[in-house]
Amino acid sequence: MYKDLNGDGVIDTRDQTYLGSPLPKYQFGFNNTFNYKNFDFNMFFSASVGNKVLNQLKISQNIPTNNTSYFSSVLIMPLLP
């Protein structure tokens, strides 16, 4: 998103501004395991509070099922037997 912040009619590097920090003020989590006979149940909840800017790249790379590669210029060679 672009906006002429200094009012000179030109959008350039002098219009850059601080939008906030992607680092949260607090992070917390809860982990618990329940076992009964031959059955176990694990659960984990986590949260972060106080960040102003969302770091989407970090979120995308931390999801194990996401196969998106942001570094497409890097050649990945398959392992040979």
C-alpha positions in Angstrom: 0.0 0.0 0.0 1.3 3.4 -0.9 0.3 6.8 0.5 1.8 10.3 0.1 2.6 10.9 3.8 4.7 14.0 3.5 2.3 15.8 1.1 4.8 16.7 -1.6 2.8 14.9 -4.4 5.5 12.3 -5.0 5.5 8.8 -3.5 9.2 8.0 -2.8 11.4 6.7 0.1 10.6 9.9 2.1 7.1 8.6 2.5 8.1 5.4 4.4 6.8 5.1 7.9 6.9 2.7 10.9 3.8 0.5 10.9 4.6 -1.5 14.0 6.5 -4.5 15.2 5.9 -8.1 14.1 7.3 -9.3 17.5 4.5 -10.1 20.0 4.6 -8.6 23.5 3.4 -11.9 25.0 3.5 -15.5 23.8 1.9 -18.3 25.7 0.8 -21.9 25.2 -1.0 -24.8 26.9 -0.1 -28.4 26.4 -1.9 -31.4 27.9 -2.0 -35.2 27.4 -4.8 -37.5 28.5 -4.3 -41.3 28.7 -6.9 -43.9 29.3 -6.2 -47.6 28.8 -5.0 -48.0 25.2 -6.1 -44.5 24.1 -4.1 -41.2 24.4 -5.1 -37.7 23.4 -2.7 -34.8 23.1 -3.6 -31.1 22.6 -1.6 -28.0 22.2 -2.8 -24.4 22.1 -0.6 -21.4 21.4 -1.2 -17.7 21.1 0.7 -14.4 20.6 -0.6 -11.0 21.7 0.6 -7.5 20.9 2.1 -7.7 17.5 1.1 -4.8 15.1 2.3 -6.2 11.8 1.6 -9.8 10.6 4.7 -11.7 9.3 3.0 -13.8 6.7 6.2 -15.3 5.4 7.1 -16.8 8.8 3.6 -18.2 9.2 3.7 -19.8 5.7 7.0 -21.4 6.4 6.0 -22.8 9.8 3.0 -24.7 8.4 4.2 -28.3 7.7 1.6 -29.0 5.1 2.4 -25.9 3.1 4.7 -26.6 0.1 5.1 -23.0 -1.0 8.7 -22.1 -1.9 9.5 -18.4 -1.6 13.1 -19.1 -2.9 12.3 -20.3 -6.4 15.7 -19.4 -7.7 17.4 -22.0 -5.4 17.8 -25.3 -7.3 16.8 -28.3 -5.2 18.5 -31.5 -6.3 16.8 -34.8 -5.5 18.8 -37.3 -3.4 20.3 -40.1 -5.5 20.3 -43.7 -4.2 
